[in-house]
Amino acid sequence: MTDIKHHISDDLLDDYRRGTLPHAFSVVVAAHLSLCDDCRARHEACDMMGGALLNAAGTAAISSGARARMMAALDTPPPPAAPRASGVFPAPVMAELKGRPPRWRMLGGGIRQQILSADRSGSLRLLYIPPGKAVPEHGHGGLELTLVLQGSFADCEGAFRRGDVETAHDDIDHQPIAGPGEPCICLAATDAPLRFHAMLPRLLQPIFRI
């Protein structure tokens, strides 16, 4: 059993199974599931229940066009194998990195980031925070999911270690501080810009795309 205390909510897991979760959040959920025995078991149990319901629903006729598309899909070569986990990075993160190591960009104070994806539905980034360093205090314009891949951090919501996920909504203002020991590496997804309290982070926000 994994020693993970902060998990993905049932609502987010449901959206992930339905395929309605934006890409950035889906990657965080997939990475967490690869690390967390409990959430993976919940996810697989719901999949099995869905399969059982489909089996009980009986059969239905399909159109000739749908059948032709299905047969054509069977002849399509399979996609290349997805990258495997490497070091602290789970397979879903390595897929976003295209199988390569992170290319960090300095943010200041030793904190670094790499933006993995960004579109209208949200952004996904890796963060590297040296031990004892704090991220500027901020609030949120929407949802933020932060998964710890290495090290730890703590804030007003508690302490988070490898595999833990912090779910922050627009009612949470916090200042995560990396724990002692090894640097904290996190995978963070947001669907709106952060709301920084200090002037300097607000001025630099368009440059760093946070």
N, C-alpha and C positions, 0 to 999 in steps of 0.2 A: 504494500500500500504506500502511496506517496504521502509525504508530510506537507500537504497543501491545505491552507486554511481559508483562502479567499477564492471563491469559485464563480463560474459563469451562471447567471440567473436562468431560470426555466424559460422566461420569455425570450431571451436572446438565443437560447438553444433551439427553441421552436422556430424562430425566424431563420436560423442557420439551416435547419433541416428543410424548411420550405424554400430556401434559396432566395429569400427576400431581404437578407441582411446585406448592406453595402459592402463592397469588396474589402475595404480597410478593416472593418469589424470582423468580417468572415475570416480573414487571415489570423487575427488575434484569437478568435474562437478555435480555429483549427490547430494553431500552435499550442493553445492551452490543453485541448483534448489529447494532443500527443504526449503531454507531460502528466496529466491528471487521471489517475485510475478511476476516481469516483465519477467525474463528469463524463468520462468516456463510457463507463458502464451505464449511466443514465441515458446517454445519447443512443447507445446501441440497443438498450431495452425499448426505447420509444420507436426505433427503427423496426424492431421485431414486431411490436404491436401494430405498426402501420402495415407491415407485410401480411400479418395475420388477417387484418381487416380487409385487405385487398383480395386475399384468397377466399374469404368468406363472401365476397361481393359477387362471385360468379363470373361468367364470361360475357363479352359483348362483341358484336361484329365490328370489324374495322373496314374502312374504305379501301379500294384497290390502290389508291394513291398513297395512303399511309403504309400499306404493305410494301409497295415498291420502294418507298423511301427507307423503310426499315432494312430491306434486303440490300439496298445500295450501301447503307451505313455499315453493314456487316463486311462489305468488300473494301471498306476504307482502311488503309494501313493504320495501325495504332500510333498514337502520338509518342514522341520520345519519352523515355523514362524520366520522371521528375527527380530533381536532385535529392540526395539523402541528407539526413541530419549531419551536421558537422560541428564539433566542439559544443558550445553552448547554444547553437542555433538549430532549432527543430527544422524538420523537412519543409514545412510551409514557409518558413522564413528564408531558407536556402533557395526555395523556388522564386521568391521575390528578389533575392540577390543574384538570380541567374547562376547559382552555383559558385559565385565568387565571394571573397571576403568583403566586409563592409568597406566603403570609401568614405571615411569620416570627414565632416566639415566642422571646423571649430566654431563654437558659439560664444566662447569667453569663459574664463575661470576654469579652464580645463574640460568643460562640458562640450561634447561633440554630438553631431547628429548625421544621419543619412536619411533623406526622404526616399522612401521606397515607391510610393505612388501618391498621386493627388489628383482629384477631380471634383466635380460639384457635389458628389455624394459624401466625400470625406478624404482625409489624408492619413497616410501610414508612414511611420518613421521609426528608426532605431535611435535610441539615446544612450550615450556613454557618459556616466557621471562619476568622477573620482570620489574616493571615500571621503566622507565628511562634507562634501560640497552640497549646496542647496540649489534647487531650481527656483527661479524667482517666484514669489507668491502670486497666485493667479486664481481666477474663477473660470467658468465655462459658459459658452453660449449654447451648448448642446451637450452631447454625450462624449465622454472620453473613457476609453478602455486602455489600461496600462498593464502589460504582462511582464513580470520580472524573468529575465533569462539568465542573469548572473548577479551575484551579490544580493543586496537588499536596499530598501529605502523605508523611511517611516514618515508619517505625517499625522494630521489630526484624526485620520480614519483608522490608524493602527500601523503595524509593521508588516511589510510585504517581502517575501523571499522567493527564490526560484520557483516558478510555476504559479505563484499567486497572481490574481488579477484584481486591480482596483477599478471599480466602476464609479465614475464621478459624473454627476448630473449638474445642471445649472444652479443647483442650490448648495454646491460645495465650493468653498474657497480653501485652498491648501498650499503648503510649501514643502514638497517632498525633499527629504535630506537623505543622501546615500549613507548607508551604514559603514562601519569600519571593515577593514580587510580588503577584499578585492573590489575593483570598480563595479558599480551597478550598471548593467546593460538591460535596457527595457525596450519592449515593442509597444508603441503607443498609436492608437487610432482615435481621431477626432472627426466630428462632422461640422465643426464651426471653429473660428479662431478663438484662441484663449483670451481671457480678459486679465491682462497684467495690471498690478496695482502701481508699480513704480514707473516713472517717466521713461527711463532709459530702455527697458525692455519693450515698452510700447513704441518707442521711436524705431527700434531695430526690428520690430515684428514683421514689417513688409519685406525686409531683406532676407530674414531667416525663414520666412513662410511658416510661422508657427501659429 
